[in-house]
Amino acid sequence: MANPSPWQHHRQSGVADDIDFEIKGQELQFVEIELDPGESAVAEAGAFVWKDATIEMATVFGDGSKGATGGGFMDALLGAGKRLLTGESLFMTVFTHTGSGKARVAFAAPTPGAILPLKLSDYGGTLICQKDAFLAAAKGVSVGIAFQRRVMTGLFGGEGFIMQKLDGDGWVFVQMGGTVVERTLAPGEVLHVDTGCLAAFTPSVEFDLEMVRGVRSILFGGEGLFFARLRGPGKVWIQSLPFARLAGRVIAVAGPRGGQNRGEGSLLGGLGDFIGGNE
């Protein structure tokens, strides 16, 4: 999918701040956001890369979506509780341009893959995504949770049980691992996806789990017992390399020796370790 033109500008009336941005990089991307005076962006803790000096940082409790309109302690507590359930930090960072002219701030994805800029107003104001997908957004976008109510999904969903729900009308930047494919499902069209490779979908898509058929497939297939069953209409985003899969491969290669050189592909691996001083 082609990235938008650099410094796209979309001035529309809405709740969220309207921001300009540019996606940079290939496999290890970062998003550079340009703010006008008074505009703000929010981001996950640890995503920040650099900023102009006129942009002030503030840590907020919850997702910061009520910052522009107020909101009491209970609203902030509810927002923080939702984030805790998805495994994220209780706090987010708000970056506000307090000077004049233009100022920029950049955020990076923590894993190889793609950063997708999505305007929530183009998707009915809501997007459901994996619980670690959210990277940054225009201030005013709400980051909540989406419980899957179906019994099969609730019991066995794994990655798909508790997902993030992004609400608002502004830009959000979601991180997806590996190569990303966008599919548009027609009404009644069904797509089967590995639960970890399901990156995001619109609320109009019906999401449930389906058990893998066949004893041999279950025992020797190397996949899970279930895959996600998605029924249209709506849009679905699929990632080829979810972080859990990447981490599992790294751990498997490192093994019990903590990632020392094992001489892969050579019968002389042990001798190589001895020569190299690893023994």
N, C-alpha and C positions, 0 to 999 in steps of 0.2 A: 504494500500500500504506500502510495507516495505521501511524503510529508507535506504539510501546507507550505505555501510560499513564506519566506522569511518576513517576520514582522507583520503578519496578518493582523488586520484591525477590523473588528466588528463592533460598531457602536449601536447597541440596542438597549432599550430600557429594560431593566430587570432587577433582580435582587443582588446578584453577585457582581463584583467589580469586573469591568470588561478590560481585558489585558491583551498586550501584544506578546509574541513569543517566537522563538526559533528553536527547532530541534537540531542538535549538532552531534556529529559522530556517526559511527556505523554500528558495530556490535556492542560497544560500551558508550551509550549515549548520555547526554545531559540536555536539559531544557534551560534555555536562557530567556527569562521573562523581563519585559520592559514595562515599567510602571510610570504613569503620570503622577503628578503631585496628589497625594491623598489616597491613591490606589494601594491595595494590599494583596498579597498572596499568602497562602498558608501551605505548610509542608510538614511531612513527617520528620521526626527527630532523626538526625543523622544524614539527611538528604542534602543539606546545604553545602555548596562548593565555594562560591564567592559572591560579593555584592559591592555596589558602589557605596561610598561613605554616607550618602544622604538617605540611605535606607536603614531604618531602625528595626531591630529585632525585639520581639516580646514573646515570652512563653505563656501560653494560655492553657487553662484547664478544659479538656474536651477538644472539640474540633474547631472552635473559634468562629463558628458560623453565625453566632448571635452578636458578635462583637460590634458590628455596624449598627445594630438596632437595639442593643441592650441585652436584656435577658438576665434572669436572676441566678442565684446560686444553684437552685434545683435544676434549672436548665443545663447549667454547666456540669453538674454532677451526673445528670442523665447522659449527656454526651460523652463524658469520660467513662461511664460504666459500659456504654455500648462499645467503645474502643477497646476496653479491657477484655471484653468477651471475644473480640476478633484477634486477640493476641498482640495488639499494638500498645504503644505507650499511653499513659493517661494524659499526656500533654502534647500539644502541637506548637509550632513556632509560626508567628505571624510576622511578615516582613512588610513594612509600610514606608512608602516614599514620603519623607517629610520636607524635602527641599523643593527646588524649582527645576523646570525642564524635565528631561527624561532621566531615568536611572534604571539599572539592570541588576538582577539577581539570578543566580544559576543553581540548579538542583540536579543531582546525578542519580541514575539507577544503580542499585547495589550489585546487580548481577548482569551478565551478558544477555542482550536481548534488545527490545525496542521500547521506546516511550511513545505512547499513543496520545495525541491531543484530541479530546472529544468534547464537543459543545453539548451539554446536557439538554438544552432546549431543542436540539435536533432529534432527540430520542425520547421525547415525552417528559423530560425532566427527571428521569430516574435511570440509573444503571446498576446492575447487579454484577459484582466482580469477586475474584478470589480475595481472601482476607488480607493478603499482603500486597495487593495490586496498587493501592493508592499511593501516589508519590507527592503530588502538589495540586493546588487548585487556586482559582480566583477566590478571594475572601467572600463568603456568603454561601458557598457550597457546603452542604451538611454531609458528614460522614457517619453513617449508622450501621446497623446490622440487618441482615435478611435471613430469617429462620426459614428452613425448608420444612413445610408442614406435613408433607407426605410421610407415612410410616417408614417405608423402605429407606428414604433419603435420611430421615432423622436417625435411624438406627445404625445405618452402615455407610453414611455418606462420606466419612473421612473429610477430605478437603472441602467437599461440597455441602457439608451440613450447615455451618455458620459462615456466611459470606458477607462482604461489605455491600452496603447500599449507599450510593451517592445520589443525593437529591439537590436540585437547584436548577438554575438556567444558565450557568456560566461554564467556563472552560475547566476541565479536569485533565490531569496528566497521570495516566496509569502505566505501570511498568509490567511488561510481559516478557517471559523468557524465550530465548531463541528467536525463531521466525514466527511471525504472527499472520494468521489468515482470518479474513472476515468473511462470514457466510450469511447470506440473506435467505431465511427459510420462508417458503410459501405456507399458507394456511394448511395445516395437516401434515406438512412435510416433517419427517423424523430423521434425526442425525444422532449417531452414537459417538461419544467422545470419551477418552480416558478422563477420569475425574480430575486428575492433576493438570491435564492439558486444557481443560475448560477454563478460559481466562475471564470471560465476561459475557453477559447477554442482557438483552432488554427485557423488562418485566412481562411483555406479552408472550414470551417464550415459556412454554410449560416444561418444567425441569423435574425429572424423577430418575430413579436408578433402575437398571435392568441387570439381572444376574447373567453372568457368562454361561452359555449353554455347553454341555458336554463335560464329562468327568476329566478327560485328557486335557482339555483346554484349561480347566481349573487347576489341575495338578502340575502340568508341565508347560503351560503357556507363558509363564513368566510375567503375566499381567495380574490385575486384581480380580477379585470375585465379582465385581460389579463395574459397569461403566455408566456414564451419564446418558440418559435418553432425553433429547431435546425435541420438542414438537413446536412447529411454527404456528402462527407467523411471528417474525421478528428477526433481529440480528444476533449473531453469535461470533465471538472472537476466540480463536484457538491458538494456544502457544505450543511450540514444539519442544521446549525445554523448561518445564517447571522447576523452580528452585529446589524442591524436595528431591527430584530425580537427579539433578546436578550434584547436590550434596551427597546423595547415596552413592553415586559413582565415585566421587572423590574419596569417601570413607572406605569403599570397597577396595580401591586401588592402594590406599595407604595401608590398610590392614592393621594387624596388631603391632607392627613394627614402627608405627608412627610416621609413615611416609618416607622411610629411608629408601635409597636406591636398591631395587630388587633385581636389576638386570633383566627386565622384561624382554621376552623374545630371544633369550640366549640361555643355552645350557650351562654357560660359564658364569651365571649370575652370582653365585656364591663366591667363586674365585675372584670375580671383579670387585665384590665388596671387600674381600681380604686385601687385595692389592690397593684399593682406594682408601684403605684405613677405616672402613665402616664396620669392621668386625672387632 
